[in-house]
Amino acid sequence: MLEYCLLKCRAEYGKFGPCALLLQTKVIKMSRPLHRGVSATRISGSSNDPLDSQVKVKTEREELDRNHSSFRLLFWLPFSDNVTGNGFASDPFTVGAPRSRHRRLQEQLVSDLWDIGEISLGASKMKELEFCPEEFENYIPCFNVSENLDSGSDGYVRVCRQGSRQSCLVLPPLNYKIPLRWPTGRDIIWVANVKITGQEVFSSGSLTKRMMMLEEEQISFRSESLMFDGVEDYSHQIAEMIGLRNESNFIQAGIRTILDIGCGYGSFGAHLVSEQILTICIANYESSGSQVQLTLERGLPAMIGSFSSKQLPYPSLSFDLLHCARCGIDWDQKDGIFLIEVDRVLKPGGYFVWTSPLTNVHSSLRDKEKKKRWNFVRDFAENICWELMSQQDETVVWKKTSKKSCYNSRKPGSGPSICSKGQDVESPYYRPLQNCIGGMHSRRWVPIEERATWPSRSNLKPAELALYGLHSEELNEDTANYKTTVHNYWSLLSPLIFSDHPKRPGDEDPSPPYNMLRNVLDMNARYGGLNAALLEAGKSVWVMNVVPTTGPNYLPLILDRGYFGVLHDWCEAFPTYPRTYDMVHVEGLLSLKSSQRWRCSMLHIFIEIDRLLRPEGWIIIRDTTPLIESARALSSQLKWEARVIEIESNNERLLICQKPFFKRQAS
């Protein structure tokens, strides 16, 4: 195959530069079909002798090196008649071409041939990754105990260091079961799927945590319970304090996205789903009884995030409402710097809702220390231009000002200063907390009451798009393309899901159910087009839109459309627990990586995808043909079932993979 490629390249093009293009446009045949529900155990028969393992790895490496050497030989021989005295092949079509260009073309060809040679060795020649030990079941890189002890923090903070990620495949816990489909899975989860004890269930402190009933194999969040009435009444109370009739009027008041800090187990957000409110839970890392893990298991948006020493990875002016119900944050500490961070991510005219015993006026009057702390928070909120709208029992509601002029009218020295342009980074990525008011220099300063309400908000006005250098035609084209893409994805998944479905010859496969997926991760979200198309198609999903830190930053656009997203460096572990997502979408990310020479390999990224994906979950990768071929080869190392699909684009292919359900055996 390699000789044919080189000879054809030389005969048709006369130089080696277009060989890479030739390799990109070659036809890819489909690999073996996928099957749903594959179960397996740890591969048996492998030697435990470290010497045998070393000999095996050494033998494979030597064979790869021999093949690599033969690729180099093949590269030099066809062009030996044009080799100059400098040792570089001359270009018959270019007079005086720079030597550096020749070198780059040669290196690209060697790289392409090496990639193809590696793939041609076959899956049997590529060493499959081992399974992680049992203690990795809930492992999150960057939240390692020893690293956090070194950081001097009271709790777990995010510390990503070189080599902090695992190089093995995380197995699910013993007795793990595939989560129930939405909306049933919102109210019932399998207790074996999460790390929590009965004691943690019954000793949970917050209202939303107490909304659980532990049964033999399940944890139930029952809507008919008296505790649910408490959350419903609580939501109704918040709406009235804002000046609304009930929570069904949140949308009309401009509230679409809520950041729920220390969310318990997500019951506040679960209640608001029916009102088309997108509530995102953030909470600290917890080794057991995790708020984030249980919330995600219910099919509700969540990620690990904390108010410690770093800014949250969201742009300024991101959310319509921030909610803290006994969330465990001492807002009066560190000179109010946590309240400044709340102000930064809150949209103009947005709301901050705080429920705490500290805000109970009657109890505070009897306790001088509580009164002092409450007075600090109340006065600080006033100094950052928040209006105290209402205070009932233990709940307080503030409204952030919609007018920038408020900050200039404050008394000198009465509150934190306004950040300079250098300090006011619109989309920080875990930067240190700033002791100044951010978002003031943003062109996105638009009060929530002046924005279009949901779902019209998702189609931004031309003036809003202009802030990002976009035109309506570009967003409309992106939306139209993703509508077709989502339709095609569902059509492609149908025969894979129902491969064992009995049907007569000529009959079509049934359409996958609308609730087949719930938690979706888009690793390179761009404008949020996949999110928009999935919702418009009536799929019961929420999407974690991730904007890579090394690419164009459209995260503010995504959040302004009423979706959720986060900045992330994909050479680091994503801040969530294993088995979070039903589907991972990877479009153009590998090209972005290869063009920028990231510090991590494609394999490292795929190992992270495997950690994030639930058993029987799907991976859809769209990219250039050579990168898809490399991805297909790596998929065998991760034990994924893979299929390459040809698409209309001449230089792109689609790779659809499914993660098998490997069950851990009882020791």
C-alpha positions as CSV (number, residue, x, y, z in Angstrom):
1,M,0.0,0.0,0.0
2,L,2.8,2.4,0.9
3,E,4.7,1.8,-2.4
4,Y,1.5,2.3,-4.3
5,C,0.8,5.6,-2.6
6,L,4.3,6.9,-3.2
7,L,4.5,5.8,-6.9
8,K,1.0,7.2,-7.7
9,C,1.9,10.5,-5.9
10,R,5.1,10.9,-8.0
11,A,3.5,9.8,-11.2
12,E,0.5,12.2,-10.9
13,Y,1.9,15.1,-9.0
14,G,5.6,15.0,-9.6
15,K,6.5,16.1,-6.1
16,F,6.0,14.7,-2.6
17,G,4.1,17.6,-1.1
18,P,0.6,16.5,-2.3
19,C,1.2,13.0,-0.9
20,A,-0.5,14.1,2.3
21,L,-3.5,15.2,0.2
22,L,-3.5,11.9,-1.6
23,L,-3.6,10.1,1.7
24,Q,-6.4,12.3,3.0
25,T,-8.7,11.6,0.0
26,K,-8.4,7.8,0.0
27,V,-11.5,5.8,0.4
28,I,-12.1,4.4,3.9
29,K,-14.0,1.1,4.2
30,M,-16.3,0.5,7.1
31,S,-14.9,-1.5,10.0
32,R,-16.9,-4.2,11.8
33,P,-20.4,-3.2,12.9
34,L,-21.3,-2.1,16.4
35,H,-23.4,-4.0,18.8
36,R,-25.2,-2.6,21.8
37,G,-24.9,-4.0,25.3
38,V,-21.6,-5.9,24.9
39,S,-20.5,-7.2,28.3
40,A,-17.1,-8.5,29.2
41,T,-14.7,-8.8,32.1
42,R,-11.0,-8.2,32.5
43,I,-9.1,-9.9,29.8
44,S,-8.0,-13.3,31.0
45,G,-4.9,-15.2,30.2
46,S,-2.5,-12.3,30.5
47,S,0.8,-12.9,32.3
48,N,1.4,-11.3,35.6
49,D,5.1,-11.7,35.3
50,P,6.6,-8.2,34.8
51,L,9.5,-9.7,32.8
52,D,7.1,-11.3,30.3
53,S,5.3,-8.0,30.0
54,Q,8.5,-6.1,29.4
55,V,9.7,-8.7,26.8
56,K,6.3,-8.4,25.0
57,V,6.4,-4.6,25.0
58,K,10.0,-4.6,23.8
59,T,9.2,-7.0,21.0
60,E,6.3,-4.9,19.8
61,R,8.3,-1.7,20.0
62,E,11.2,-3.3,18.0
63,E,8.7,-4.4,15.3
64,L,7.3,-0.9,15.2
65,D,10.8,0.6,14.9
66,R,11.6,-1.8,12.0
67,N,8.4,-0.8,10.2
68,H,9.2,2.9,10.9
69,S,12.7,2.4,9.4
70,S,11.2,0.8,6.3
71,F,8.9,3.8,5.9
72,R,11.9,6.1,5.9
73,L,13.6,3.9,3.3
74,L,10.6,4.0,1.0
75,F,10.5,7.7,1.4
76,W,14.0,8.3,0.2
77,L,14.2,5.8,-2.7
78,P,11.6,7.2,-5.0
79,F,13.1,10.6,-4.9
80,S,16.8,9.6,-4.9
81,D,17.3,10.9,-8.4
82,N,16.4,14.4,-7.3
83,V,18.4,14.6,-4.1
84,T,20.6,17.6,-4.0
85,G,24.0,17.9,-2.3
86,N,22.2,19.1,0.8
87,G,20.5,15.8,1.2
88,F,17.0,17.2,0.4
89,A,14.9,16.2,-2.6
90,S,14.5,19.0,-5.0
91,D,11.1,20.3,-6.2
92,P,10.9,20.0,-10.0
93,F,8.2,22.7,-10.1
94,T,9.8,25.3,-7.9
95,V,13.1,27.0,-8.6
96,G,15.1,28.1,-5.6
97,A,12.4,26.8,-3.1
98,P,13.5,27.4,0.5
99,R,15.1,24.4,2.1
100,S,13.0,24.8,5.2
101,R,9.9,24.3,3.1
102,H,11.4,21.1,1.7
103,R,12.1,19.9,5.2
104,R,8.6,20.6,6.4
105,L,7.1,18.7,3.4
106,Q,9.4,15.8,4.0
107,E,8.6,15.7,7.7
108,Q,4.9,15.8,6.9
109,L,5.1,12.9,4.5
110,V,7.2,10.8,6.9
111,S,4.6,11.6,9.6
112,D,1.7,10.6,7.3
113,L,3.4,7.3,6.2
114,W,4.2,6.5,9.8
115,D,0.6,7.0,10.9
116,I,-0.6,4.8,8.0
117,G,2.0,2.2,8.8
118,E,1.0,2.1,12.4
119,I,-2.6,1.7,11.4
120,S,-1.8,-1.0,8.9
121,L,-0.2,-3.2,11.6
122,G,-3.8,-3.9,12.7
123,A,-5.5,-3.9,16.0
124,S,-3.9,-7.1,17.1
125,K,-0.5,-5.4,17.0
126,M,-1.6,-2.4,19.2
127,K,-1.5,-3.0,22.9
128,E,-4.8,-2.6,24.6
129,L,-4.9,-0.4,27.7
130,E,-5.3,-2.2,31.1
131,F,-8.1,-1.6,33.5
132,C,-7.5,0.6,36.5
133,P,-7.5,-0.8,40.0
134,E,-10.7,-0.6,42.0
135,E,-9.7,2.5,43.9
136,F,-10.0,4.5,40.6
137,E,-13.7,3.9,40.3
138,N,-14.5,7.5,41.2
139,Y,-11.1,9.0,40.4
140,I,-10.8,12.6,39.2
141,P,-7.3,13.7,38.1
142,C,-6.3,17.2,39.4
143,F,-8.0,16.4,42.7
144,N,-5.4,14.1,44.1
145,V,-5.1,14.0,47.9
146,S,-1.4,14.5,48.2
147,E,-1.4,17.4,45.8
148,N,-4.2,19.1,47.7
149,L,-2.4,18.6,51.0
150,D,0.6,20.4,49.5
151,S,-1.6,23.3,48.4
152,G,-2.4,24.1,52.1
153,S,-6.1,24.4,51.4
154,D,-8.8,23.4,53.9
155,G,-10.5,21.3,51.2
156,Y,-9.9,19.9,47.8
157,V,-8.8,22.4,45.2
158,R,-8.0,21.9,41.5
159,V,-4.3,21.2,41.0
160,C,-3.4,19.9,37.6
161,R,0.2,18.8,37.3
162,Q,2.2,16.9,34.8
163,G,1.4,13.2,35.1
164,S,-1.7,13.7,37.3
165,R,-4.0,11.8,35.0
166,Q,-4.4,8.0,34.8
167,S,-3.2,5.9,31.9
168,C,-5.7,3.0,32.4
169,L,-9.4,2.5,31.8
170,V,-11.7,3.2,34.7
171,L,-14.2,0.3,35.4
172,P,-17.6,1.0,36.9
173,P,-18.3,-0.2,40.4
174,L,-19.4,-3.6,41.3
175,N,-23.2,-4.0,40.6
176,Y,-23.3,-0.9,38.4
177,K,-26.4,-0.6,36.2
178,I,-27.2,1.5,33.2
179,P,-29.1,4.6,34.4
180,L,-32.8,4.7,33.8
181,R,-33.9,6.9,31.0
182,W,-35.1,10.4,31.4
183,P,-37.4,11.5,33.0
184,T,-37.6,8.3,35.2
185,G,-33.9,8.6,35.9
186,R,-34.4,12.1,37.4
187,D,-36.3,10.6,40.3
188,I,-34.7,7.1,40.7
189,I,-31.0,6.2,40.5
190,W,-29.2,3.0,41.3
191,V,-27.4,3.2,44.6
192,A,-24.5,1.1,43.3
193,N,-23.7,3.7,40.7
194,V,-22.7,6.4,43.1
195,K,-20.4,6.5,46.1
196,I,-22.6,7.2,49.1
197,T,-23.5,5.5,52.4
198,G,-26.8,5.2,54.1
199,Q,-25.5,7.4,56.9
200,E,-24.7,10.2,54.4
201,V,-28.2,10.0,53.0
202,F,-29.9,10.3,56.4
203,S,-27.5,12.9,57.8
204,S,-27.7,15.2,54.9
205,G,-28.1,18.8,56.1
206,S,-29.7,20.8,53.3
207,L,-33.4,20.7,52.3
208,T,-32.5,19.4,48.8
209,K,-30.3,16.6,50.2
210,R,-33.0,15.4,52.6
211,M,-35.3,14.9,49.6
212,M,-34.0,11.3,49.3
213,M,-35.3,7.9,50.2
214,L,-32.9,5.0,50.4
215,E,-34.3,1.7,49.2
216,E,-32.7,-1.7,48.7
217,E,-31.1,-0.9,45.3
218,Q,-32.3,2.6,44.6
219,I,-32.3,6.1,45.8
220,S,-35.6,7.8,45.1
221,F,-36.3,11.4,44.8
222,R,-40.1,11.1,44.9
223,S,-42.2,13.9,43.6
224,E,-45.2,12.9,45.7
225,S,-43.3,13.2,49.0
226,L,-43.9,15.9,51.5
227,M,-40.3,17.0,51.1
228,F,-41.0,17.8,47.4
229,D,-43.8,20.1,48.5
230,G,-41.1,21.9,50.5
231,V,-39.0,22.5,47.4
232,E,-42.0,23.5,45.4
233,D,-43.1,26.0,48.1
234,Y,-39.5,27.3,48.4
235,S,-39.4,27.9,44.6
236,H,-42.7,29.7,44.8
237,Q,-41.5,31.8,47.7
238,I,-38.4,32.9,45.7
239,A,-40.6,33.9,42.7
240,E,-42.9,36.0,45.0
241,M,-39.9,37.7,46.6
242,I,-38.7,38.7,43.1
243,G,-42.1,40.1,42.4
244,L,-43.6,37.3,40.3
245,R,-46.7,35.2,40.7
246,N,-44.8,31.9,40.8
247,E,-41.8,30.1,39.3
248,S,-43.6,29.7,36.0
249,N,-43.0,33.4,35.4
250,F,-39.2,33.2,35.7
251,I,-38.8,33.1,31.9
252,Q,-40.9,36.2,31.5
253,A,-38.7,38.0,34.0
254,G,-35.6,37.2,31.9
255,I,-34.4,34.3,34.0
256,R,-33.2,31.3,32.0
257,T,-29.9,30.2,33.4
258,I,-29.3,29.6,37.1
259,L,-26.0,28.7,38.8
260,D,-26.8,26.7,41.9
261,I,-23.9,26.8,44.3
262,G,-23.6,23.7,46.6
263,C,-26.8,22.3,45.1
264,G,-27.4,19.4,47.5
265,Y,-28.5,16.7,45.0
266,G,-30.0,19.0,42.4
267,S,-33.7,19.0,43.5
268,F,-34.1,22.7,43.1
269,G,-33.0,22.5,39.5
270,A,-34.9,19.3,38.9
271,H,-38.1,21.1,40.0
272,L,-37.5,24.0,37.5
273,V,-36.8,21.7,34.5
274,S,-40.5,21.8,33.6
275,E,-40.3,25.6,33.5
276,Q,-37.5,25.5,30.8
277,I,-35.1,26.8,33.4
278,L,-31.5,25.6,33.0
279,T,-30.0,25.1,36.4
280,I,-26.3,24.2,36.7
281,C,-25.0,22.7,40.0
282,I,-21.4,23.5,41.1
283,A,-20.0,22.1,44.3
284,N,-16.7,21.1,45.8
285,Y,-15.0,17.8,45.1
286,E,-16.2,15.2,47.6
287,S,-14.7,11.8,47.9
288,S,-18.0,10.3,49.0
289,G,-21.6,11.5,49.0
290,S,-20.8,13.9,46.2
291,Q,-23.4,16.5,45.3
292,V,-22.1,16.7,41.8
293,Q,-22.0,12.9,41.2
294,L,-25.5,12.3,42.4
295,T,-26.9,15.3,40.5
296,L,-25.3,14.1,37.2
297,E,-26.5,10.6,37.8
298,R,-30.0,12.1,37.9
299,G,-29.4,13.6,34.4
300,L,-29.1,17.1,35.7
301,P,-26.3,19.6,34.8
302,A,-23.4,19.8,37.2
303,M,-19.7,20.1,37.5
304,I,-17.0,20.5,40.2
305,G,-16.4,24.1,41.0
306,S,-15.5,26.0,44.2
307,F,-15.2,29.4,45.7
308,S,-11.7,29.0,47.1
309,S,-8.9,31.0,45.5
310,K,-9.6,31.0,41.8
311,Q,-12.2,32.5,39.5
312,L,-14.8,30.2,38.1
313,P,-14.1,29.2,34.4
314,Y,-17.1,31.2,33.2
315,P,-17.1,34.6,31.4
316,S,-18.2,37.7,33.2
317,L,-22.0,38.5,33.0
318,S,-23.0,34.8,32.4
319,F,-26.0,33.9,34.6
320,D,-29.4,35.3,35.3
321,L,-29.6,34.1,38.9
322,L,-27.2,32.6,41.4
323,H,-28.6,30.5,44.2
324,C,-27.1,29.4,47.5
325,A,-29.2,27.4,50.0
326,R,-27.0,26.6,52.9
327,C,-24.2,26.1,50.4
328,G,-21.5,26.2,53.1
329,I,-19.8,29.4,51.8
330,D,-19.0,32.1,54.3
331,W,-19.8,35.1,52.2
332,D,-18.5,37.5,54.9
333,Q,-14.9,36.0,54.8
334,K,-11.9,37.3,52.9
335,D,-13.2,40.9,52.8
336,G,-16.2,39.8,50.6
337,I,-14.1,38.6,47.7
338,F,-16.5,35.7,47.1
339,L,-19.4,38.1,46.7
340,I,-17.3,40.0,44.1
341,E,-17.0,36.8,42.1
342,V,-20.7,36.3,42.3
343,D,-21.1,39.8,41.0
344,R,-18.7,39.1,38.2
345,V,-20.6,36.2,36.7
346,L,-24.1,37.7,37.4
347,K,-25.7,39.5,34.4
348,P,-26.9,43.1,34.9
349,G,-30.3,43.0,36.6
350,G,-29.7,39.4,37.7
351,Y,-30.6,38.0,41.1
352,F,-28.6,36.5,44.0
353,V,-30.7,34.3,46.3
354,W,-29.2,33.3,49.7
355,T,-30.8,31.0,52.2
356,S,-29.0,30.6,55.5
357,P,-29.6,30.7,59.3
358,L,-27.4,33.7,59.3
359,T,-30.0,35.7,57.4
360,N,-32.8,35.0,59.9
361,V,-33.3,38.4,61.5
362,H,-34.8,37.1,64.8
363,S,-32.0,34.6,65.5
364,S,-29.3,37.2,64.5
365,L,-30.6,39.7,67.0
366,R,-29.9,37.3,69.8
367,D,-26.4,36.3,68.6
368,K,-24.0,39.2,68.3
369,E,-21.5,37.3,66.1
370,K,-24.3,36.3,63.6
371,K,-25.5,39.9,63.6
372,K,-22.0,41.2,62.9
373,R,-21.6,38.8,60.0
374,W,-25.0,39.5,58.5
375,N,-24.4,43.2,58.7
376,F,-21.2,42.9,56.8
377,V,-22.8,40.9,54.0
378,R,-25.8,43.3,53.8
379,D,-23.6,46.4,53.7
380,F,-21.1,44.9,51.2
381,A,-24.0,44.0,48.9
382,E,-25.1,47.6,49.0
383,N,-21.6,48.8,48.2
384,I,-21.4,46.7,45.0
385,C,-24.8,48.1,43.9
386,W,-27.1,45.3,44.8
387,E,-30.6,46.2,45.8
388,L,-32.1,44.2,48.7
389,M,-35.5,43.2,47.2
390,S,-36.9,41.0,50.0
391,Q,-36.1,39.1,53.1
392,Q,-38.3,36.3,54.5
393,D,-37.4,33.8,57.1
394,E,-33.9,32.6,56.2
395,T,-34.0,33.7,52.5
396,V,-32.8,37.0,51.1
397,V,-33.0,38.2,47.4
398,W,-30.8,40.8,46.0
399,K,-30.9,42.3,42.5
400,K,-27.7,43.5,40.7
401,T,-27.9,47.0,39.3
402,S,-28.6,47.4,35.6
403,K,-26.9,50.8,35.4
404,K,-23.1,51.2,35.3
405,S,-23.5,54.7,36.7
406,C,-24.3,53.3,40.1
407,Y,-20.7,52.4,40.7
408,N,-19.5,55.9,39.9
409,S,-22.0,57.4,42.3
410,R,-20.8,55.5,45.4
411,K,-19.0,57.3,48.2
412,P,-15.2,57.2,47.9
413,G,-13.8,54.1,49.6
414,S,-17.3,52.6,50.2
415,G,-16.7,49.4,48.2
416,P,-14.3,47.6,45.9
417,S,-12.9,49.5,43.0
418,I,-13.7,48.8,39.3
419,C,-11.2,46.4,37.7
420,S,-8.8,47.9,35.1
421,K,-8.9,46.6,31.6
422,G,-5.9,44.5,32.3
423,Q,-7.5,42.9,35.3
424,D,-11.0,42.5,33.7
425,V,-10.5,39.4,31.6
426,E,-13.9,38.5,30.2
427,S,-13.3,34.7,30.2
428,P,-10.7,33.8,32.9
429,Y,-9.4,30.3,33.2
430,Y,-8.9,29.6,36.9
431,R,-7.2,32.9,37.4
432,P,-6.8,34.1,41.0
433,L,-9.8,35.8,42.5
434,Q,-9.9,39.6,41.9
435,N,-10.7,42.1,44.6
436,C,-12.3,44.5,42.1
437,I,-15.6,44.6,40.2
438,G,-15.4,42.8,36.9
439,G,-17.4,42.9,33.7
440,M,-17.6,46.7,33.6
441,H,-15.5,46.9,30.4
442,S,-17.5,44.2,28.6
443,R,-19.6,45.2,25.6
444,R,-22.1,42.5,26.7
445,W,-23.5,44.7,29.6
446,V,-27.2,44.2,28.7
447,P,-29.8,43.9,31.5
448,I,-31.7,40.7,31.6
449,E,-35.0,42.5,31.3
450,E,-33.8,44.0,27.9
451,R,-32.8,40.6,26.5
452,A,-35.2,38.4,24.5
453,T,-36.9,35.8,26.6
454,W,-36.3,32.1,26.1
455,P,-36.5,30.4,23.6
456,S,-36.2,33.5,21.4
457,R,-32.9,34.3,23.2
458,S,-31.2,31.5,21.4
459,N,-31.4,33.4,18.2
460,L,-29.3,36.5,19.0
461,K,-30.1,39.8,17.3
462,P,-27.7,41.2,14.6
463,A,-26.4,43.8,17.1
464,E,-25.6,41.1,19.7
465,L,-23.9,38.9,17.1
466,A,-21.8,41.9,16.0
467,L,-20.1,41.9,19.4
468,Y,-18.5,38.6,18.3
469,G,-17.8,39.6,14.8
470,L,-20.6,37.4,13.4
471,H,-23.5,38.0,11.0
472,S,-26.9,36.5,11.3
473,E,-26.2,34.5,8.1
474,E,-23.3,32.8,9.8
475,L,-25.3,31.7,12.8
476,N,-28.3,30.7,10.6
477,E,-26.0,28.6,8.4
478,D,-24.4,26.9,11.5
479,T,-27.9,26.2,12.9
480,A,-29.1,24.7,9.6
481,N,-26.0,22.5,9.3
482,Y,-26.5,21.1,12.8
483,K,-30.1,20.4,12.2
484,T,-29.1,18.2,9.3
485,T,-26.2,16.8,11.4
486,V,-28.5,15.8,14.3
487,H,-30.9,14.2,11.9
488,N,-28.1,12.2,10.3
489,Y,-26.7,11.2,13.7
490,W,-30.0,9.7,14.8
491,S,-30.3,7.9,11.4
492,L,-26.8,6.5,11.8
493,L,-27.3,5.4,15.4
494,S,-30.5,3.6,14.6
495,P,-29.1,0.5,12.9
496,L,-26.3,0.3,15.4
497,I,-28.6,0.4,18.4
498,F,-31.1,-2.0,16.9
499,S,-28.6,-4.3,15.3
500,D,-30.2,-7.3,17.1
501,H,-33.7,-6.0,16.6
502,P,-35.9,-8.6,14.8
503,K,-37.4,-7.2,11.6
504,R,-38.5,-8.5,8.2
505,P,-36.2,-8.0,5.1
506,G,-36.7,-4.5,3.7
507,D,-38.1,-3.1,6.9
508,E,-36.4,0.0,8.3
509,D,-34.9,0.2,11.8
510,P,-37.1,1.9,14.4
511,S,-36.1,5.5,15.2
512,P,-34.0,5.8,18.4
513,P,-36.2,7.2,21.2
514,Y,-36.1,11.0,21.9
515,N,-34.8,10.2,25.4
516,M,-32.1,7.8,24.3
517,L,-29.5,10.5,25.5
518,R,-29.6,12.9,28.4
519,N,-26.1,14.1,29.4
520,V,-24.2,15.3,26.3
521,L,-20.7,16.7,26.1
522,D,-19.6,18.8,23.1
523,M,-15.8,19.1,23.4
524,N,-15.5,21.8,20.8
525,A,-18.8,23.6,20.8
526,R,-18.1,26.7,18.7
527,Y,-21.4,28.6,18.6
528,G,-23.4,26.0,20.5
529,G,-25.0,24.7,17.3
530,L,-25.3,21.1,18.4
531,N,-27.1,22.2,21.6
532,A,-29.5,24.3,19.6
533,A,-30.3,21.5,17.0
534,L,-30.8,18.8,19.7
535,L,-33.3,21.0,21.5
536,E,-35.1,22.0,18.4
537,A,-35.4,18.4,17.4
538,G,-37.2,17.7,20.7
539,K,-34.4,15.5,22.2
540,S,-34.5,15.4,26.0
541,V,-30.9,16.4,26.5
542,W,-28.8,19.0,28.2
543,V,-25.4,19.8,26.7
544,M,-22.1,20.7,28.4
545,N,-20.7,23.1,25.7
546,V,-16.9,23.2,26.1
547,V,-14.8,25.9,24.4
548,P,-11.1,24.8,24.3
549,T,-8.8,27.4,25.7
550,T,-6.6,27.3,22.7
551,G,-9.3,28.0,20.1
552,P,-11.6,31.0,19.3
553,N,-13.5,31.9,22.4
554,Y,-17.3,31.9,21.7
555,L,-18.2,30.9,25.2
556,P,-19.8,34.3,26.0
557,L,-22.0,33.8,22.9
558,I,-23.0,30.3,24.0
559,L,-24.1,31.6,27.4
560,D,-25.9,34.6,26.0
561,R,-27.9,32.2,23.9
562,G,-29.3,30.6,27.0
563,Y,-27.1,27.5,27.1
564,F,-24.4,26.4,29.5
565,G,-20.7,26.1,28.8
566,V,-17.2,26.3,30.2
567,L,-13.7,27.0,29.2
568,H,-11.3,24.0,29.3
569,D,-7.9,22.8,28.4
570,W,-8.3,19.3,27.1
571,C,-4.7,18.4,28.1
572,E,-6.1,18.5,31.6
573,A,-8.8,16.4,33.2
574,F,-12.4,17.7,33.0
575,P,-13.7,18.6,36.5
576,T,-16.3,15.9,36.8
577,Y,-16.7,12.3,38.0
578,P,-16.3,9.1,35.9
579,R,-19.4,7.9,34.0
580,T,-20.9,11.4,33.5
581,Y,-22.0,11.5,29.9
582,D,-24.2,9.4,27.6
583,M,-22.6,10.9,24.5
584,V,-19.4,12.8,23.7
585,H,-19.2,14.9,20.5
586,V,-15.8,15.7,19.1
587,E,-15.9,17.8,15.9
588,G,-12.7,19.5,14.7
589,L,-10.9,19.2,18.1
590,L,-8.3,16.8,16.7
591,S,-7.5,19.3,13.9
592,L,-7.2,22.1,16.5
593,K,-4.8,19.9,18.5
594,S,-2.6,18.9,15.6
595,S,-2.3,22.5,14.3
596,Q,-1.2,23.8,17.7
597,R,1.1,21.0,18.9
598,W,-0.7,20.5,22.2
599,R,1.4,19.1,25.1
600,C,-0.7,15.9,25.3
601,S,-1.3,13.1,22.8
602,M,-4.5,12.0,21.2
603,L,-4.4,8.9,23.3
604,H,-4.4,11.0,26.5
605,I,-7.5,12.8,25.3
606,F,-9.3,9.6,24.4
607,I,-8.5,8.1,27.8
608,E,-10.2,11.1,29.4
609,I,-13.2,10.6,27.1
610,D,-13.4,7.0,28.2
611,R,-13.4,8.2,31.9
612,L,-16.2,10.7,31.3
613,L,-18.4,8.3,29.3
614,R,-20.9,5.9,30.7
615,P,-20.9,2.2,29.8
616,E,-22.7,1.8,26.5
617,G,-22.2,5.5,25.8
618,W,-21.5,6.9,22.4
619,I,-18.5,8.9,20.9
620,I,-19.0,10.7,17.6
621,I,-15.9,12.1,16.1
622,R,-15.8,14.2,12.9
623,D,-12.5,15.4,11.5
624,T,-10.1,15.0,8.6
625,T,-9.5,11.6,7.1
626,P,-6.0,11.0,8.4
627,L,-7.0,12.0,11.9
628,I,-10.1,9.8,11.8
629,E,-7.9,6.9,10.7
630,S,-5.6,7.6,13.7
631,A,-8.6,7.8,16.0
632,R,-10.0,4.5,14.7
633,A,-6.7,2.8,15.5
634,L,-6.6,4.2,19.0
635,S,-10.2,3.2,19.6
636,S,-9.1,-0.4,19.5
637,Q,-6.6,0.3,22.4
638,L,-9.5,1.6,24.4
639,K,-11.6,-1.4,23.6
640,W,-14.3,0.7,21.9
641,E,-16.5,-0.7,19.1
642,A,-15.8,1.6,16.1
643,R,-17.2,2.3,12.7
644,V,-15.9,4.8,10.1
645,I,-18.7,6.6,8.1
646,E,-18.1,8.4,4.8
647,I,-19.8,11.8,4.6
648,E,-20.4,14.3,1.8
649,S,-17.3,16.3,2.7
650,N,-14.4,15.2,0.5
651,N,-11.7,15.5,3.1
652,E,-13.6,14.5,6.3
653,R,-14.9,11.3,7.8
654,L,-17.1,10.4,10.8
655,L,-16.1,7.9,13.4
656,I,-18.9,6.5,15.6
657,C,-17.8,4.5,18.7
658,Q,-19.5,2.8,21.6
659,K,-17.9,2.1,24.9
660,P,-18.7,-1.5,25.9
661,F,-20.0,-2.4,29.4
662,F,-17.1,-4.1,31.1
663,K,-18.3,-5.4,34.4
664,R,-16.0,-5.6,37.4
665,Q,-15.7,-9.0,39.0
666,A,-16.2,-9.5,42.7
667,S,-12.9,-10.2,44.4
